[in-house]
């Protein structure tokens, strides 16, 4: 008689944990074409950074290193939108 090894009870649980990432990616339907959600968040981040630039220029705030500040603001706003809407 061949002995079949017993599967521990926790193995199916570990398999389910690794399969949770297999869902569909969040996307938007725009005129029949699907765009990834991160692209929409990036566009919102760029628009908000432009608004922040206008606000800072009206208040007469001079940035020391704008080449670092504005991409950082784009990243901040993009990640904030992603976490706010797709968490």
Order of alpha helices (4+ residues) and beta strands (2+ residues): alpha-beta-beta-alpha-alpha
